[in-house]
Amino acid sequence: MSNYTKIGKAEGARTELHDKLGLTGAEISVNTLAAGSSVPFVHAHKANEEIYFILSGKGKAVVDGEEIALCEGDWLRIAPAGRRQFFAAPDSPISYICIQVKAGSLGAYTADDAL
């Protein structure tokens, strides 16, 4: 049995990696919104924080009614209770990675957890 799982390039508007990689401690998705489009709902979480990395393009997140401009290279963390929705700019698609983990669950950092 192997200690790793590898997949190829993510395709489509949304690729969820939990099943494809057999993730057990995080949910990771790769997402693309076409220019002028948005995630079609506002949502929050019970226990999971989300960390976003903007791969390309530009747009915005609206968190608890506050607009946050986003562009390539930006990182954004949203606490579980933050009510969020994402939008691509009218003239640009936006692609991003979303990493979802249980808030407060990190037990050790890399140096402390290494063998």
N, C-alpha and C positions, 0 to 999 in steps of 0.2 A: 504494500500500500504506500502511496506517495504522500509526502508531507506538503504538497502544493497543488494548486489547481490553476490552470492558465486558460484564458479564452482569447479570442481575437477581438478586433475593433468593434466597438459598440455601433449599432446601426439603428436608424429610426429616431423618432421623437423622444423616446424614453426607453432606456435599458436598465432594468433592475438586476443587480448583481447578486442578491442573496441566494437565489436558487442556482444561478450559473456558476458561482464560485463556492457554494456551500458555506456561506458566512454564518457565524454563530454569535458574534458580538457586535455587529454593526449592520446597518442597511446602507447601501451605496447605490446611487443611480446616476446615470449620465443622461442629461436632458437637453433638448433643443427646442426653442420656441421660434417660430417664423416671425419675420418682421411684422410688427403691429398686433401680434397675438399675445395671449396670456394663459397662465394656468387658470382653468375655468372655475375655480372655487377658492375661497378663503379658508384656511385651516390652522389649527394649533395641535399640540400634542399633550398627552397626559404626563409622560415621563421622559420623552426623548428630545434632546436638543438637536439642532441641525446646523451643520457647517457647510457652507457653499463656497465653491471656487469657480470663478468665471473663466472659462476656457477661451472664449472668443465673443466678439460682438459687444452690444451694450443694451441696457434696459434699466429696469428699476425693480426694487422690492418695496412693497408697502407692508410695514410691520406696525400693528396697533395704530393704524391711520397715518403713520409717518412715512414719507417717501424717501427712499435711499437710492441714489444713483449708483449704477453698477456698470463696470467696464472690464475688459480683459485684464486678468491678473489680480482682481479684487478678491478678498476673502470676506465672508460674512458669517457670523455665528448668531443664531436666534434661539433664545431660551424656549423651553417647552410651551409655556403659556402665551408666547407671542403669536398673535393672529396675523398670518402672513399670506401674501399673494405675489406672484412674479409676473412681470410684463417685459416683452421685448420692445425696443424702441420702434417708432413708426417706420424708420428707414434702415433698421438693422436687425437681423436675427440675433439671438443670444444662446450660447451653449454653456452649460455648467454642470459641475459634479455636485451632488448633494450627499453628504455623509451624515447618517442619523445614528446617534448613540444615546444610551441612557445617561441623563444628566447626573453628574456626581459619581459615576461608576469607575473612573480611572483610578486603579489601585497603585500603579507604579509607572514611572516614565521609562524611556528606553534604557538609560544607563542603569537604573535600579532593577529593571526586569530582565536584563541580559544575563546569559549564563557564561 
